[in-house]
Amino acid sequence: PNTWTPTQKFKMVKVWYEPPPYGPGTSLNRPAYGHQAGGTQLIQQLSRRPQGMLIAGALVTFSAIAYIPIMIREARQGLPFTISPEYMAAQRAYMRYHNMNPIFGISSKEARAADEAH
């Protein structure tokens, strides 16, 4: 027979949950995350903000900083020479000569017909 019979009676017990001392993700056996003594007020405020906002803000800030040298270079030199019409025409001719991408690309019959129409 597959019947289970308890050999002793179980007694219900109250259990009190006590959260970690400094909130979730912390414990007594390691230092408190985000609450170290001696930190600046800005660090304390940033540690209390939602992480998604901080990551998005940092991403926007570093992207703007990384774009500054590109913006300065573009203001001094103008557009790259590879965008000029002469360069692109030479590139198309080179690709046709070497039959690059013959099915759907520059060497296809449709692309050749469209180019001869101009």
N, C-alpha and C positions, 0 to 999 in steps of 0.2 A: 504494500500500500504506500501511496505517495502523499500521505497526510503528514503535515508538520504539526507537532505539538510542542509548545514552549515548555521548557523544563523549569523556568523560573519566571516570576512576574516582573515586568518592567515598570519602573516608577518614572513619571514625568518630572523633569527638573527645569527650573527657570534658568535661562542663560542670558546674561546681559552683554550686549555688544558694546565694546568700547573702542572708538575709532583711534587711529594712530595720533600721536601728540600734535603733529603739525599738518594734518590733513592727509588725503589719499596719496599714495606713493612714498610715504615716509615711514620710518619705524624707529624703534628705540636703539637698535644696534648700528645705525649709521647716521651721519649728520643730516639735519633737516634740509630738504631741497628748497632753495629759494629764500631761506630765512637765515643766512649767515650773518653774524654780527660784523659790523664794520663796513658793510656795503654802502654804496651811495644811495641817495633817495631815488634817483632815476632807475637804478637797477632794481630796487625794491618795488617800484611802481610797475616796471616792465614785467617782473616775475609774476605779478598778479593779473596781467591781461590775458585774454584768450590767445592760445598759441597760433591759431590760424591768422589772426590779425597781425601778429608780429612777423610771421614768416612772409606774408604778403607784403608788408611794409618794407622788410629787409630786401625782398626780391626787387621791388620797384626802386628802392634807393640804389642798390648796387647796379641795376640795369642803367639807371640814369648816369651814374658815375662812369660806367664802362662806355657809354655813348659819347661822353665829352671829347675824347681824343678823335673819334670818328667825325664828329661835328666840326672840330677845328681843322682837320685835314681836308674835309669837303669844302670848307670856306676858303682855304688857301689854294687848293689845286683844281677844284671843279670836279666834274664827273670823270670816271676812269676812261681811258682811251678805248677800252674794249666795247664801249657802248656806242661809239661813233658808227655812222652808217657804212663808211668805207670798210671798217674792220669787220662788221657783221656780214657784208657782202663777200669779203674775202674768206671769211669762215664758212659761209654757205657753199662757196665754190670748192673749198678744200674738202668739205664733207661730201659733196656730190662726187668729186673726183675719186674719193676713196670708198664710195658707195656705203656710207654710214647710214644705218637705220633704213634699209630699202623698202620695208613693208609699209610703215605708217609715217615715217619721218621725212627728212629733207630730200632723200633720194627716191621717194615714191613717185609714181606716175602723177598722182594728183598734185603733189607739191611742185613738180617740174612744170606741169601744165599751168598752174597758178602763177608761177614765177615768169613763164614766158609771156603770159598775158599782160604783164606790167610793162 
